[in-house]
Amino acid sequence: MNPTVNIQEILDSPSRRVYFIGIGGIGMSALARYFLSKGIKVSGYDKTETALTKALRAEGAEIHYTEDVAAVPKDVALVVYTPAVPKDHKELVYYQTNGYNVVKRSDVLGAISESSFNICIGGTHGKTTITTMVAHILRHSGYGCNAFLGGIASNYDTNFWSSDNNVCVIEADEYDRSFLKLSPDVAVITAMDADHLDIYGDEEAVQDAFVQFANKVKEGGLLIGKFGLKRLKETTVKKRWTYSLQNDAADIFAARIKIEEGGYRFDVQLKDKVLSNCELRIGGMHNVENAVAAVAVASSLKIDDEKVKAALAAFKGVHRRFEYVIPPKKFSEGAYVQPVLVDDYAHHPEELRALLTSVRSLFPQRVVTIIFQPHLFSRTRDLAGGFADALSIADRVILLPIYPARELPVEGVSSEMILKGVERDDKQVLSKEEFLAWMKQHAKELNKEFGEVMVMAGAGDIDALVKPVKEMLIG
């Protein structure tokens, strides 16, 4: 445990107040909700107002959007900041130089989970959906858990909930090596691809960190790793399972997969039994693989098979993870079939590849348009070729300018870097305003024949465009 974070002391402090710098972040907001659930006063700063900050304010948090030392509370027991906040942030510097207890988000999460049974899901992609699936299965089945999610669970419209059962389901974030503060009883690792190279430098360093994370599994604990992750053989964990979509060389895998109206029906072959006729009502073949990993966790906890299947069938997904904004419409409902609109957080080439491959398999007869907003100049620079290759799966490619997030522009790095490598004739870079104008002009065309599939992807602010696009398509 980080010596500067004592959760009980904070709960017992006279001020009973925690301040968050970057409160609107998905991980930060889950911690804010944790403290709100304990009756602690929560306040914080974020750069812009979002649906998430509005929700937090409705739940009792005080939030402002201007970097202003005069506006911050002085009577706080703890100040929590995200590593995405610049080091020279005025409020952060004020608290650091005036003797306040200032810690990273990962320190708080590590402290909260110090005395609980922890299920920690990590990986360069897939972790948000698997974490949410696992937490949902535990909640829906009555097993119970405290959930700290990296996305908004569609079933509950939140990224945090609590339980009397002292079990935590935690999304283990590799950014800034945050996940190394956790102590898993069960750990899942989905992938170790090159990402966050601004932090790690190269792919080998990323993989080294995941090996370290795996080795954090407690004595007698379980490591569940994606089949084919060779570096996991280096870990010291004695009890290890592998999972896969359909590779029967893995310990746990799916079989007899059938596509059914934008979802799937399948069996899960576990180590000692078969969970037959599972139903998943969200899109994306990669989500079947995610479900296999979640079922593996549930199996390790010995949750009743029928309860697991019922929870899977009831799972509505995660906001912005293959989210049907305009769902597929059955052909039996009439000859005219509306377009499909999918919103997704994909911001890494492999995530885009999985997303677009799934769209292709679900809608083989439809034209697929991808609207992608690259996230970070460094990621675009390092992975431009991979992005171009994945985007080429679509029929039409529209790129928005790079969303900078925490970064300053890098000379020579732009969305055009990706566009050059896209192997499609119908491709272009448009500003957000130009894209909306394009949509207004082409909305009727997109309804022809079966109706196109429009996919909007990215981790920046592209989600703000989803509602107007939906209105243009079916309004």
C-alpha distance (Angstrom), angle and dihedral (degrees) to the residues before:
residue distance angle dihedral
M1 . . .
N2 3.78 . .
P3 3.83 104.6 .
T4 3.83 92.2 -136.0
V5 3.82 93.8 60.0
N6 3.78 118.4 72.1
I7 3.78 109.0 160.5
Q8 3.80 95.0 -164.9
E9 3.81 91.6 52.1
I10 3.80 89.6 53.0
L11 3.80 91.7 48.9
D12 3.82 89.6 49.3
S13 3.82 97.1 41.6
P14 3.84 118.8 120.1
S15 3.82 92.4 -123.3
R16 3.81 95.4 45.0
R17 3.81 88.2 -164.3
V18 3.82 131.8 130.6
Y19 3.80 123.8 -170.5
F20 3.82 123.0 -153.0
I21 3.82 124.7 -158.0
G22 3.80 103.4 -157.7
I23 3.80 93.9 17.4
G24 3.82 93.4 166.1
G25 3.80 94.2 65.3
I26 3.78 113.9 112.1
G27 3.81 94.4 -118.4
M28 3.80 94.4 39.5
S29 3.80 92.8 50.4
A30 3.82 90.8 54.3
L31 3.81 89.1 56.3
A32 3.81 90.6 45.7
R33 3.79 88.4 54.2
Y34 3.81 90.1 48.6
F35 3.81 91.4 57.1
L36 3.80 92.1 42.7
S37 3.81 88.0 54.3
K38 3.82 87.9 55.7
G39 3.81 92.6 53.3
I40 3.81 93.7 -106.1
K41 3.82 119.6 146.9
V42 3.80 107.6 -112.3
S43 3.78 126.5 -164.2
G44 3.76 134.5 157.8
Y45 3.77 155.0 151.3
D46 3.77 132.2 -103.8
K47 3.78 132.9 169.5
T48 3.80 97.2 -122.3
E49 3.78 139.2 14.7
T50 3.80 113.3 -107.2
A51 3.78 137.8 170.7
L52 3.81 87.3 -94.4
T53 3.80 95.3 52.7
K54 3.82 89.6 46.7
A55 3.81 89.0 52.7
L56 3.82 91.2 49.3
R57 3.80 91.0 51.0
A58 3.80 89.8 50.5
E59 3.82 87.5 53.0
G60 3.79 92.5 53.7
A61 3.82 107.6 -86.6
E62 3.82 121.0 133.7
I63 3.82 110.9 -136.6
H64 3.79 134.6 177.8
Y65 3.80 129.5 -174.6
T66 3.81 104.1 -151.8
E67 3.79 121.9 85.9
D68 3.79 96.5 -119.3
V69 3.82 128.1 151.8
A70 3.82 90.0 -165.2
A71 3.80 90.0 60.7
V72 3.81 98.3 52.9
P73 3.82 121.5 98.8
K74 3.79 115.3 -110.5
D75 3.82 98.3 -159.6
V76 3.82 99.5 70.4
A77 3.80 127.5 139.7
L78 3.81 93.4 -158.6
V79 3.80 139.0 13.6
V80 3.81 116.3 -154.9
Y81 3.79 122.9 -167.1
T82 3.77 135.7 -179.1
P83 3.82 118.4 -126.4
A84 3.81 86.8 -126.4
V85 3.84 88.7 73.1
P86 3.83 113.3 94.8
K87 3.81 115.0 -105.5
D88 3.80 91.0 -123.8
H89 3.82 93.9 54.6
K90 3.82 104.2 141.4
E91 3.79 96.2 -133.1
L92 3.80 93.0 45.9
V93 3.82 91.7 49.5
Y94 3.82 90.6 48.0
Y95 3.78 94.0 54.2
Q96 3.81 93.4 42.0
T97 3.79 93.8 51.2
N98 3.81 96.3 44.1
G99 3.78 101.0 59.2
Y100 3.80 100.0 -98.8
N101 3.79 123.8 148.7
V102 3.85 99.2 -104.1
V103 3.81 119.4 178.8
K104 3.80 141.1 161.2
R105 3.77 122.5 -102.9
S106 3.82 90.0 -110.4
D107 3.82 91.5 58.6
V108 3.80 91.0 56.4
L109 3.79 93.9 46.5
G110 3.79 89.8 48.9
A111 3.79 90.8 51.2
I112 3.82 94.5 46.9
S113 3.80 91.4 51.9
E114 3.81 97.1 41.7
S115 3.81 95.3 102.6
S116 3.82 100.6 31.5
F117 3.80 137.3 85.9
N118 3.80 102.3 -100.2
I119 3.78 132.1 -153.6
C120 3.80 106.1 -170.2
I121 3.80 122.2 -173.3
G122 3.80 118.6 -162.9
G123 3.79 138.0 167.4
T124 3.78 140.0 117.8
H125 3.82 89.4 -95.0
G126 3.80 138.2 7.4
K127 3.79 94.9 36.7
T128 3.81 97.4 109.5
T129 3.80 94.2 53.3
I130 3.81 94.3 43.5
T131 3.82 91.8 46.8
T132 3.79 90.3 50.6
M133 3.82 92.6 45.2
V134 3.81 91.9 50.6
A135 3.81 93.3 46.4
H136 3.82 90.2 46.7
I137 3.82 92.6 50.3
L138 3.81 90.5 50.4
R139 3.81 91.9 47.7
H140 3.81 97.7 41.3
S141 3.81 92.8 46.7
G142 3.80 93.0 50.9
Y143 3.81 93.5 -114.8
G144 3.81 90.4 116.7
C145 3.79 134.2 -150.1
N146 3.77 146.0 178.8
A147 3.80 105.8 -110.4
F148 3.81 127.0 -152.8
L149 3.79 105.2 -179.8
G150 3.79 134.8 -176.7
G151 3.79 92.1 -143.5
I152 3.79 140.6 33.2
A153 3.81 111.3 -88.7
S154 3.80 107.3 -132.0
N155 3.82 91.6 -147.8
Y156 3.81 93.0 59.8
D157 3.83 104.6 16.7
T158 3.80 92.6 -129.5
N159 3.81 142.1 88.4
F160 3.81 95.5 -140.3
W161 3.76 138.9 48.0
S162 3.79 135.3 158.8
S163 3.78 136.0 -138.1
D164 3.80 140.1 -173.7
N165 3.80 87.6 -120.5
N166 3.82 107.4 93.2
V167 3.81 93.8 -131.0
C168 3.81 123.8 118.4
V169 3.80 124.3 -158.2
I170 3.79 106.0 -161.7
E171 3.77 134.6 -177.6
A172 3.81 102.7 -132.3
D173 3.81 107.1 -142.6
E174 3.81 116.7 -154.0
Y175 3.82 93.6 -164.8
D176 3.81 109.9 113.5
R177 3.85 86.7 0.5
S178 3.82 88.0 -80.5
F179 3.81 93.4 152.2
L180 3.80 91.7 66.1
K181 3.84 88.2 75.9
L182 3.83 90.3 66.0
S183 3.82 129.5 90.7
P184 3.83 108.1 -152.0
D185 3.79 125.8 -161.8
V186 3.80 86.8 -173.3
A187 3.81 119.9 21.4
V188 3.80 127.8 -173.1
I189 3.80 121.6 -163.4
T190 3.80 116.2 -168.9
A191 3.81 105.0 175.4
M192 3.81 143.0 -13.1
D193 3.79 102.0 -154.7
A194 3.79 123.8 153.0
D195 3.80 108.9 -82.4
H196 3.81 138.4 134.7
L197 3.78 88.3 34.0
D198 3.81 87.6 161.9
I199 3.81 84.3 70.6
Y200 3.81 103.1 31.2
G201 3.79 104.3 31.1
D202 3.81 97.2 -144.4
E203 3.81 142.8 16.4
E204 3.81 93.9 -100.0
A205 3.80 90.9 59.6
V206 3.83 89.4 51.0
Q207 3.80 89.8 52.7
D208 3.81 91.7 46.1
A209 3.80 89.1 57.0
F210 3.81 91.8 51.3
V211 3.81 90.4 51.4
Q212 3.81 87.8 51.9
F213 3.81 89.8 49.5
A214 3.81 90.9 50.7
N215 3.79 90.0 51.2
K216 3.82 89.2 56.6
V217 3.82 88.8 73.0
K218 3.80 107.8 118.7
E219 3.79 122.5 -111.4
G220 3.81 107.9 -77.4
G221 3.81 91.3 16.7
L222 3.81 129.5 129.6
L223 3.80 132.2 -113.0
I224 3.82 116.6 -159.5
G225 3.79 111.3 -169.2
K226 3.78 134.9 179.7
F227 3.81 108.8 -101.2
G228 3.79 111.1 -102.3
L229 3.82 98.6 33.1
K230 3.80 95.2 130.3
R231 3.80 96.5 -174.7
L232 3.82 90.4 65.1
K233 3.81 87.3 74.2
E234 3.80 86.1 72.2
T235 3.80 93.2 63.0
T236 3.79 123.3 105.4
V237 3.83 94.6 -138.0
K238 3.79 109.6 123.4
K239 3.81 99.6 -160.1
R240 3.82 109.7 59.1
W241 3.80 133.7 163.0
T242 3.78 128.5 -174.7
Y243 3.80 126.4 -149.4
S244 3.78 134.2 -165.5
L245 3.78 141.9 171.8
Q246 3.79 95.9 -111.7
N247 3.82 109.0 -26.0
D248 3.80 104.8 123.8
A249 3.81 90.2 -158.5
A250 3.82 86.8 76.2
D251 3.79 121.1 86.3
I252 3.81 91.7 -121.0
F253 3.81 126.3 25.7
A254 3.82 144.7 147.2
A255 3.80 124.7 -100.6
R256 3.82 137.9 -177.4
I257 3.83 92.7 24.2
K258 3.80 114.4 -172.8
I259 3.79 126.8 -175.3
E260 3.81 111.8 -130.8
E261 3.82 121.1 -178.3
G262 3.78 98.4 -44.6
G263 3.83 93.5 -33.9
Y264 3.80 139.9 67.6
R265 3.80 145.1 -112.9
F266 3.82 118.5 -158.0
D267 3.80 148.5 141.5
V268 3.79 124.4 -111.2
Q269 3.80 114.4 -142.5
L270 3.79 106.2 -150.4
K271 3.79 126.5 -172.8
D272 3.80 94.4 -92.6
K273 3.82 106.1 13.9
V274 3.81 147.1 13.7
L275 3.78 123.3 -107.3
S276 3.78 97.7 -152.9
N277 3.79 132.4 -159.3
C278 3.80 98.2 13.4
E279 3.78 116.0 177.8
L280 3.81 127.2 -148.6
R281 3.79 116.9 -177.9
I282 3.80 98.9 -166.9
G283 3.80 128.9 85.2
G284 3.79 129.5 -107.7
M285 3.80 127.5 75.2
H286 3.81 86.7 -134.1
N287 3.81 86.2 64.2
V288 3.81 89.4 61.6
E289 3.81 86.8 57.7
N290 3.81 89.5 46.5
A291 3.80 88.4 52.3
V292 3.83 90.0 52.2
A293 3.82 89.3 56.7
A294 3.82 91.7 46.8
V295 3.81 91.7 49.0
A296 3.81 88.5 50.6
V297 3.82 89.9 56.4
A298 3.81 91.7 46.9
S299 3.81 89.8 49.2
S300 3.81 91.0 52.8
L301 3.84 87.6 55.5
K302 3.82 90.4 48.4
I303 3.81 94.1 -124.6
D304 3.81 112.1 172.6
D305 3.82 112.8 -88.1
E306 3.79 95.8 -130.5
K307 3.81 91.1 50.2
V308 3.80 90.0 51.4
K309 3.82 91.7 50.7
A310 3.82 92.3 46.7
A311 3.82 90.3 50.8
L312 3.81 92.5 49.5
A313 3.80 91.6 50.1
A314 3.82 89.9 50.5
F315 3.82 94.6 47.7
K316 3.81 110.8 118.0
G317 3.78 96.9 -174.0
V318 3.79 133.2 -125.5
H319 3.79 126.6 -58.1
R320 3.81 107.7 -96.7
R321 3.82 94.6 8.8
F322 3.83 104.4 110.6
E323 3.78 86.2 -41.3
Y324 3.80 115.1 178.2
V325 3.81 103.8 -135.4
I326 3.81 88.0 170.5
P327 3.82 104.9 21.5
P328 3.81 125.3 -147.6
K329 3.79 113.5 -85.2
K330 3.79 120.7 -140.2
F331 3.78 116.8 -109.5
S332 3.81 88.8 -134.6
E333 3.80 89.8 67.5
G334 3.79 90.8 69.8
A335 3.77 144.1 -52.5
Y336 3.79 92.7 -87.2
V337 3.78 112.3 78.4
Q338 3.81 120.0 -170.4
P339 3.79 123.0 -133.8
V340 3.81 120.6 -90.8
L341 3.81 119.5 -124.1
V342 3.80 119.4 -161.9
D343 3.81 124.6 -172.7
D344 3.81 118.6 -161.5
Y345 3.80 138.6 171.4
A346 3.83 93.1 -140.8
H347 3.79 110.0 147.1
H348 3.83 103.3 154.5
P349 3.84 125.8 72.0
E350 3.81 93.5 -116.5
E351 3.80 91.6 50.3
L352 3.81 90.1 50.8
R353 3.80 90.6 47.6
A354 3.81 92.0 52.0
L355 3.81 91.1 45.5
L356 3.81 96.6 50.0
T357 3.81 94.4 39.7
S358 3.81 88.6 54.8
V359 3.79 92.1 47.9
R360 3.81 89.1 51.9
S361 3.82 92.6 51.0
L362 3.81 93.7 46.2
F363 3.81 96.0 45.2
P364 3.81 107.2 26.1
Q365 3.83 94.7 160.3
R366 3.79 97.9 49.7
V367 3.80 132.4 89.3
V368 3.82 109.8 -114.0
T369 3.81 122.2 -146.1
I370 3.81 120.0 -172.7
I371 3.79 121.9 -160.7
F372 3.80 106.8 -168.3
Q373 3.79 131.0 -176.7
P374 3.83 111.2 -163.1
H375 3.82 113.6 -135.6
L376 3.83 119.1 -140.2
F377 3.79 128.6 0.8
S378 3.81 91.8 -119.6
R379 3.81 93.5 53.7
T380 3.81 91.3 47.0
R381 3.81 91.2 49.7
D382 3.82 93.8 47.3
L383 3.83 98.5 41.9
A384 3.84 106.2 27.0
G385 3.82 93.4 121.6
G386 3.79 92.8 51.0
F387 3.79 91.7 48.8
A388 3.82 91.7 50.5
D389 3.79 92.1 49.3
A390 3.82 93.3 49.7
L391 3.82 94.2 44.8
S392 3.82 90.0 53.0
I393 3.83 87.8 72.8
A394 3.82 87.8 76.2
D395 3.82 124.3 75.9
R396 3.80 95.1 -132.4
V397 3.80 126.5 28.0
I398 3.80 125.8 -161.0
L399 3.79 117.4 179.2
L400 3.77 124.2 -163.6
P401 3.82 121.7 -154.1
I402 3.81 116.6 -81.7
Y403 3.81 115.9 -80.9
P404 3.84 103.1 -132.7
A405 3.83 99.8 -159.7
R406 3.82 105.2 172.0
E407 3.82 95.5 -7.3
L408 3.79 136.6 92.1
P409 3.83 117.5 -132.7
V410 3.80 117.1 -80.3
E411 3.79 116.2 -141.2
G412 3.80 112.8 -107.7
V413 3.81 94.0 10.5
S414 3.81 116.4 115.7
S415 3.80 141.7 127.4
E416 3.82 87.8 -86.1
M417 3.84 87.2 72.8
I418 3.79 88.2 66.3
L419 3.81 95.4 38.0
K420 3.82 92.6 59.2
G421 3.79 91.7 61.8
V422 3.83 97.7 45.1
E423 3.79 109.1 111.8
R424 3.80 97.1 -145.2
D425 3.80 130.2 97.4
D426 3.79 93.0 -145.8
K427 3.80 99.5 68.6
Q428 3.80 135.9 120.8
V429 3.80 145.9 155.2
L430 3.81 114.1 -121.1
S431 3.78 133.4 176.0
K432 3.81 115.2 -120.4
E433 3.81 90.0 -101.4
E434 3.82 92.1 48.5
F435 3.80 90.8 48.8
L436 3.81 92.9 52.9
A437 3.80 89.1 49.3
W438 3.83 89.1 50.2
M439 3.80 90.1 50.2
K440 3.79 92.5 50.6
Q441 3.79 89.8 52.3
H442 3.83 96.1 45.2
A443 3.84 103.1 33.9
K444 3.82 94.5 103.1
E445 3.81 93.0 48.4
L446 3.81 90.1 54.6
N447 3.82 89.6 62.8
K448 3.80 94.8 61.0
E449 3.82 123.9 115.7
F450 3.81 108.7 -14.6
G451 3.80 93.3 -9.7
E452 3.76 120.5 -103.4
V453 3.79 126.4 -94.4
M454 3.80 111.2 -121.1
V455 3.81 115.3 -163.8
M456 3.81 119.6 -167.5
A457 3.80 113.3 -168.1
G458 3.78 140.1 173.4
A459 3.80 144.1 89.9
G460 3.81 97.6 -116.3
D461 3.80 127.5 74.0
I462 3.82 97.5 -56.8
D463 3.81 87.5 111.3
A464 3.82 88.2 74.4
L465 3.82 87.9 67.0
V466 3.80 95.5 53.5
K467 3.81 97.1 82.7
P468 3.84 95.7 50.6
V469 3.82 90.1 46.4
K470 3.80 90.6 51.5
E471 3.80 90.9 50.0
M472 3.80 91.6 50.5
L473 3.81 92.0 50.1
I474 3.79 100.0 47.5
G475 3.80 104.9 5.0
